[in-house]
Amino acid sequence: MDRYAKEVSGGCQCGAVRYHATEMLDNSHICHCRMCQKAAGNIFIALVAAPREAITWTRGQPARFRSSEHVDRGFCAKCGTPLFYENINGGHINFTTGSLDHPEDFPANVHCGIEGRVPWFQTLAATPWLDTTEVEMLEEAPGIKSTNNQHPDHDTATWPSK
């Protein structure tokens, strides 16, 4: 795997766990295996890795679940956000792409674990879009914005800000 000097940061939804990596690997991928589906609570999980020595936990520490003999799944114990997949015998940690502050920087290069891929996955691109923005969704559901506890997509000195 190639290494990129691109620095990244990310964390959980509530902000209790944050991380920083000084470089990333060129392994951005989508895994469809059943174990990843359950870990993400979704039909696939998008992952991209950082070398273990390039990672710093900048706020809190992730909780871990040993999902198989050599694999830990990291998550925030406070809000439940899935944060990573780690082969404990490997040299890197695969972060969930959605936990990155800029997930758009890491488009998937490959699909793996295809034995678990749901049959309708390949039809997603043809599914109609509602073209509804977050602002429009908030207008339709008054009160949500006032109770939103989501951490912003950048490091903060403290959180929550209250």
C-alpha positions in Angstrom: 0.0 0.0 0.0 1.2 3.5 -0.8 1.4 6.1 1.9 0.1 9.6 1.6 1.4 12.5 3.7 -2.2 13.8 4.0 -3.1 14.6 7.6 -6.6 13.9 8.7 -8.7 14.2 11.8 -12.0 12.7 12.8 -14.1 11.4 15.6 -17.4 10.3 16.9 -20.8 12.0 16.7 -20.8 13.4 20.2 -17.2 14.6 20.3 -16.1 12.4 23.2 -13.5 10.6 21.1 -11.3 12.4 18.5 -8.2 11.3 16.5 -5.6 12.7 14.3 -3.4 10.9 11.7 -0.3 12.4 10.1 -0.5 10.1 7.1 -3.0 7.8 5.4 -2.7 4.6 3.3 -4.1 4.2 -0.2 -6.6 1.4 0.8 -9.9 3.2 0.8 -12.5 0.4 0.4 -16.1 -0.7 1.0 -16.6 -4.0 2.9 -19.8 -5.9 2.4 -19.1 -8.9 4.7 -21.7 -9.7 7.3 -19.5 -8.9 10.2 -18.9 -5.4 8.9 -22.6 -4.9 8.2 -23.4 -5.7 11.8 -20.5 -3.5 13.1 -21.8 -0.5 11.1 -25.5 -1.3 11.5 -25.7 -0.8 7.7 -25.4 -2.8 4.5 -21.7 -2.1 4.1 -18.9 -0.2 5.9 -16.4 2.2 4.2 -12.9 2.2 5.6 -9.5 3.8 5.1 -6.4 3.1 7.1 -3.6 5.0 8.8 -0.3 3.5 10.0 -0.6 2.8 13.7 2.5 5.1 14.4 0.8 8.0 12.7 -2.3 8.0 14.9 -2.9 10.1 18.0 -6.1 10.0 20.1 -6.7 13.8 20.8 -9.8 13.4 23.0 -10.9 10.4 24.9 -10.2 6.8 24.1 -12.4 4.5 22.0 -14.1 1.5 23.5 -13.2 -1.8 21.9 -15.1 -5.0 21.0 -13.1 -8.1 20.0 -15.3 -9.2 17.0 -13.0 -12.1 16.1 -9.7 -13.6 17.4 -7.5 -10.9 16.0 -9.9 -8.0 15.3 -11.0 -5.1 17.5 -13.8 -2.9 16.5 -13.5 0.6 18.0 -16.4 2.8 18.9 -17.4 5.7 21.2 -18.8 4.3 24.4 -20.9 7.4 24.9 -22.7 7.8 21.6 -22.0 4.4 19.9 -20.3 5.8 16.7 -18.3 3.0 14.9 -14.8 4.4 14.6 -12.4 1.6 13.3 -11.6 -1.9 12.4 -8.1 -3.1 13.7 -6.3 -6.3 13.1 -4.4 -6.3 16.3 -1.5 -8.1 14.6 -1.3 -5.5 11.8 0.5 -2.2 11.5 -2.5 0.0 10.8 -6.0 0.9 11.8 -8.9 1.1 9.3 -11.0 4.1 10.3 -14.6 4.3 9.3 -14.6 6.8 6.4 -17.7 8.5 7.8 -15.9 9.3 11.1 -13.4 11.5 9.2 -13.9 15.2 9.2 -13.5 15.1 5.4 -14.8 11.7 4.2 -15.1 13.2 0.7 -11.3 13.0 0.4 -11.3 9.2 0.4 -13.4 7.7 -2.4 -13.5 3.9 -2.3 -11.0 2.1 -4.6 -12.3 -1.4 -4.2 -15.2 -3.5 -2.8 -14.4 -6.6 -0.6 -16.4 -9.1 1.4 -18.8 -9.4 -1.6 -20.3 -12.7 -0.3 -22.4 -10.5 2.0 -23.4 -7.8 -0.5 -27.1 -7.3 -0.4 -28.7 -8.1 -3.9 -30.1 -4.6 -4.3 -26.8 -2.7 -3.6 -26.0 -2.3 -7.3 -29.4 -0.6 -7.9 -28.6 2.3 -5.4 -27.3 4.7 -8.1 -30.6 4.4 -10.0 -32.7 5.0 -6.8 -34.6 8.4 -7.1 -33.2 11.3 -5.0 -35.5 13.4 -3.0 -33.0 16.3 -3.4 -33.8 17.4 0.2 -31.1 19.3 2.1 -30.5 19.1 5.8 -31.8 22.6 6.2 -35.1 21.6 4.5 -35.3 18.5 6.7 -34.9 20.6 9.8 -37.7 23.0 8.6 -40.0 19.9 8.3 -39.1 18.7 11.8 -39.1 21.7 14.1 -37.1 21.3 17.3 -34.4 19.0 16.0 -31.8 21.7 15.4 -32.3 23.1 19.0 -31.5 19.6 20.3 -28.6 18.7 18.0 -25.6 17.5 20.0 -23.5 16.5 17.0 -19.8 17.6 17.2 -18.7 19.8 14.3 -16.3 18.4 11.7 -13.2 19.9 13.2 -11.2 19.8 16.4 -12.5 21.9 19.2 -10.8 23.0 22.5 -13.7 21.7 24.5 -17.0 19.9 23.8 -19.8 20.2 24.5 -19.5 23.9 24.0 -22.1 24.6 26.8 
